[in-house]
Amino acid sequence: MKKLAKLVKNTRGGEFIEYAVICGVVALLAITAFTTFGTDVQNKITEEGGKVTGIND
């Protein structure tokens, strides 16, 4: 029981875990945003490219 209490009180390495969790959450948000808006941005770029090509014709 004393060993368990000692492990619970041990905070060594806790900051690293916090940073890892924060980085993971930011990465998930970035992936979600990219998949949500990525196709919209690609379609808009293609549309604008078509307009520029149309100017030369």
C-alpha positions in Angstrom: 0.0 0.0 0.0 2.9 2.3 0.7 4.3 1.8 -2.7 1.0 2.7 -4.3 0.8 5.9 -2.2 4.4 6.8 -3.2 3.5 6.3 -6.9 0.5 8.5 -6.6 2.5 11.3 -5.0 5.3 11.0 -7.7 4.9 13.9 -10.2 8.2 13.4 -12.0 7.6 13.5 -15.7 4.1 15.0 -15.3 4.9 18.1 -17.4 6.1 16.0 -20.3 2.9 14.1 -20.3 0.9 17.3 -20.2 2.8 18.7 -23.2 2.4 15.5 -25.1 -1.4 15.5 -24.5 -1.6 19.2 -25.6 0.4 18.4 -28.7 -1.9 15.5 -29.5 -5.0 17.6 -29.1 -3.6 20.3 -31.3 -2.7 17.7 -33.9 -6.2 16.2 -33.9 -7.7 19.7 -34.3 -5.4 20.4 -37.2 -6.2 17.2 -38.9 -9.9 17.7 -38.4 -9.7 21.3 -39.7 -7.7 20.1 -42.7 -10.1 17.3 -43.6 -13.1 19.7 -43.2 -11.8 22.6 -45.1 -9.2 21.0 -47.3 -11.6 20.1 -50.1 -13.3 23.5 -50.0 -9.9 25.2 -50.3 -8.8 22.9 -53.2 -12.1 23.5 -55.0 -11.7 27.3 -54.6 -8.1 27.2 -55.9 -9.2 25.1 -58.9 -12.0 27.6 -59.6 -9.7 30.6 -59.4 -7.2 28.8 -61.6 -9.9 28.3 -64.2 -10.7 32.0 -64.1 -7.0 33.0 -64.7 -6.8 30.5 -67.6 -9.9 32.0 -69.0 -8.3 35.5 -69.1 -5.7 34.3 -71.6 -8.3 32.9 -74.0 
